[in-house]
Amino acid sequence: MNRDAMQPVSGAEVQQVLERLVQQAPSAFDVDAADRAAVEAKAGAQASTYGEVLPAGIAPLARALGVQRDCVFADLGSGSGLVVFGMALLHPLAASVGIELSRARHAAAQASLAQLKQDAPTVLLPRLESVRLLQGDLLDCDWHGCTHAFVAATCFPPALLHALLTKARSTPTLRRIALTVPLPDAWRPAFSSVGHLPLPMTFSPRVKVHLYEPR
Ligand SMILES: C[S@@+](CC[C@H](N)C(=O)[O-])C[C@H]1O[C@@H](n2cnc3c(N)ncnc32)[C@H](O)[C@@H]1O
């Protein structure tokens, strides 16, 4: 590949790289009961339920969110890290952050990142320097500087969703957030709805993802 590493990379190319990775990397679905129990003890019932964005969905999600070079992207509950890696590969970001409470999924994401660093086209390797994988509760982690966020919140308990929206609303740099659930009515005064997109995920080919901007 004879190209400047700062140039945009096509969604199709990133999809191909990530599809190869999914074949080789450890799965974030395979976690034991103790790991799930630890997630739910901290985050609430059903919070450990897993499903992930398919590689084909990552470029459309980036476009809908408006992620561009120098942005700070965060996947809040990042599982295998696939979305975090995809965003980093698509654009030279200031940071592409994954926050994951499950220790086993965090470990799987770290192993996947190591694998990706071995297999990704050389020209894309500098982009992976923007990736930060954090293990912990998304409510306790620093969202400092975050400009764009994605949350696959389909099974998040209401209290967790409420707390994350409170934190999103008080993150002054946040421009846009994408959620796999509609905003609860009580939150409508705080965010403008700016659209939605169908996203292919492991549990459905067209999950409706809602896009919001803080008012
Ligand atoms: C449905 S999966 C989404 C994975 C990934 N974002 C994707 O869409 O491809 C949701 C993830 O959120 C994690 N999670 C749940 N509560 C959390 C919390 N309070 N802090 C961080 N991660 C959490 C779960 O362990 C799970 O891996």
PDBQT file of the ligand as one rigid body, heavy atoms in Angstrom, charges set to zero:
ROOT
HETATM    1  C1  LIG A 301     -23.756  -5.041  24.246  1.00  0.00    +0.000 C 
HETATM    2  S1  LIG A 301     -22.031  -5.042  24.677  1.00  0.00    +0.000 S 
HETATM    3  C2  LIG A 301     -21.375  -3.920  23.459  1.00  0.00    +0.000 C 
HETATM    4  C3  LIG A 301     -19.960  -4.173  22.972  1.00  0.00    +0.000 C 
HETATM    5  C4  LIG A 301     -19.441  -3.147  21.957  1.00  0.00    +0.000 C 
HETATM    6  N1  LIG A 301     -19.698  -1.791  22.399  1.00  0.00    +0.000 N 
HETATM    7  C5  LIG A 301     -20.081  -3.311  20.599  1.00  0.00    +0.000 C 
HETATM    8  O1  LIG A 301     -21.174  -2.760  20.408  1.00  0.00    +0.000 OA
HETATM    9  O2  LIG A 301     -19.523  -3.954  19.712  1.00  0.00    +0.000 OA
HETATM   10  C6  LIG A 301     -22.082  -4.013  26.144  1.00  0.00    +0.000 C 
HETATM   11  C7  LIG A 301     -20.831  -4.092  26.989  1.00  0.00    +0.000 C 
HETATM   12  O3  LIG A 301     -20.928  -3.152  28.059  1.00  0.00    +0.000 OA
HETATM   13  C8  LIG A 301     -20.238  -3.689  29.179  1.00  0.00    +0.000 C 
HETATM   14  N2  LIG A 301     -20.682  -2.952  30.382  1.00  0.00    +0.000 N 
HETATM   15  C9  LIG A 301     -21.847  -3.059  31.054  1.00  0.00    +0.000 A 
HETATM   16  N3  LIG A 301     -21.885  -2.181  32.066  1.00  0.00    +0.000 NA
HETATM   17  C10 LIG A 301     -20.727  -1.476  32.032  1.00  0.00    +0.000 A 
HETATM   18  C11 LIG A 301     -20.183  -0.428  32.827  1.00  0.00    +0.000 A 
HETATM   19  N4  LIG A 301     -20.847   0.095  33.860  1.00  0.00    +0.000 N 
HETATM   20  N5  LIG A 301     -18.963   0.053  32.506  1.00  0.00    +0.000 NA
HETATM   21  C12 LIG A 301     -18.273  -0.463  31.451  1.00  0.00    +0.000 A 
HETATM   22  N6  LIG A 301     -18.733  -1.463  30.674  1.00  0.00    +0.000 NA
HETATM   23  C13 LIG A 301     -19.950  -1.972  30.954  1.00  0.00    +0.000 A 
HETATM   24  C14 LIG A 301     -20.622  -5.164  29.146  1.00  0.00    +0.000 C 
HETATM   25  O4  LIG A 301     -19.715  -5.965  29.875  1.00  0.00    +0.000 OA
HETATM   26  C15 LIG A 301     -20.593  -5.450  27.636  1.00  0.00    +0.000 C 
HETATM   27  O5  LIG A 301     -19.335  -5.935  27.239  1.00  0.00    +0.000 OA
ENDROOT
TORSDOF 0
